[in-house]
Amino acid sequence: MNDSRQEPQPVPALPDLFAVTNDGARIMSARCGTCGTCFFPKYHQQHRPGCSREGVEEILLAKRGTLASYTIQYYMPPPPFKTEKEITPYPIGLVEFPEGIQIAGIVVDCPHDKLKIGMPMDTTTFTLYRNEEGQPVLTWAFRPAK
């Protein structure tokens, strides 16, 4: 007998922050055509002084960045952050992308004592919980590049 049930499709916890593409997770950003500044979230525009603010385009950041800083959190994140299980302690990494922007996120698949400033990091996803429809609810995360 053939089981035709399919795993429910994952959904992002917050829309418009990251996308899962054929080559993996990518963070959504925007870049100003005048001053070259990238924004995250893409709708939070912080231009350089004197910028004419013209030609803002939506972009996906590179999949890989560099770990610029990190910390280990020993307490659960406050609401509205929600998970199905206890995740403490967990690392938060600040990853710098080639586009010149730094993004913070949970670091997965790496023992805390193996984290090193300057290590290459790939964007990935982290399952927070399953919603009422059984879909995995995801956020972006980072893991050491392979």
N, C-alpha and C positions, 0 to 999 in steps of 0.2 A: 504494500500500500504506500502510495506516495503522499508525503505530508506537504501540502501546499502553503502552509502558514509561513509568513515572512516576518523577519525581525522588524519591529516598528522603526520607521525612519527617525534619526536623531533630529532634534530641534535646538536652535541656539537659545540660551537663557535670555539674552538681550539682542534684539534685532540690530542690524547695521553695524556690528562691531567686528565680526570676522566671517569668513566664508570658508567652506570646505570645498576645495577644487579637486581636479583630477590628480594634482601633485601634492595634496595635503591641505592643511589649514593655513590660511593667510589672513592677516589682520587688514581690515578696511581702513583706509586713510584718505586724505585729500591733499593735494599740493597746489599752492598758489603759483600761477603762471608768471606773476610779477616778481615776487620775492623768493620763491622756491621753498617756502616753509611748508612742512608737512604737518597735518593736524590729526589728532586722535582724541575723541571720536572724530570722524570725518566732518561732522557738522559744527565742531567747536573750533572756530577759526581764530587763530592768534597770529596775526601778521606782524612782520617786522615794522619798526617805526618808519614812516614815510612811504609805506607801500600803497600803491593805488588799488590793490585788492581786485585785480582783474584776472580772469581766466583760471578760476579754481576748477580743478578736475579731480574726480574720484579715482583712486588708485588702490591696488593691493600691494602691501609692503612685501619685500623679499621674504622668502620662507625662512631664511637663515639670518641671524644677527649674532652679536657678541655680548656675552654677559658683562655688563658694566658694573653691577653691584648686586648684592643679595643680602637677605636677612632670613633668619629662621623664626617663624612665629610659633609661640607656645600656647596660643589661645585660639578658640574658634572665631572666625570672622563674624562681625555683628550683622544683624538683618540689614538689608534684605538678602544677603548672601545665605544660601540654603544648600545643605548637603544631606544625603541619606545616612551618612555615618560620620563618626569622629575622624578628623584628618590631622589632628595635631600630633606632634609638631610637623610643620610643613614649610618648605622654603618659598620665598617670594623673590623672584629675580627681576632685575631691571635690565632689559635687553636693548642694545643699541642696534638699529637697523642701518643698512647702507644709505638709506634715504635721509639720514641725519636726525631721526626721531628715536626717543627711548620710550619703551612701553613696559609696564610692570605686569607680572602675572605669576601664577603658581608654577613651580618647577616640579616636574614629574620624572620618574625613571632615573633618579640619580640619588645615591646616598649623600646625606648632607656633607659629610667630610670629603667628598670628591668634587664639590663645587669649587671652581677657581675663576677669579676675575680674568676676563680675556678669552674664556673658552667659547668655542662656537656653539650656538644654540639654535635648534629648529623650533618653529611654531608647530604646535599640535593642539589637541583638545583634551579636556578633562570632563568626565561625566559627573555632574553634580548630584542628580537624582533622576527618577523616572516620574513623568507626569501622570495624570489620571488615565490617559490613553496608553500608558506603558512605554511611551517614547523616552529615550535617553535625552536629558536636557544638558546641553554642553556649554562650556565656556572655553576661551582660549587658554593655552598653557604653553610652557616651554620645556624642552628636554635637550640634553646634550646631543649634538650632531653626531651622526654615525660615520 
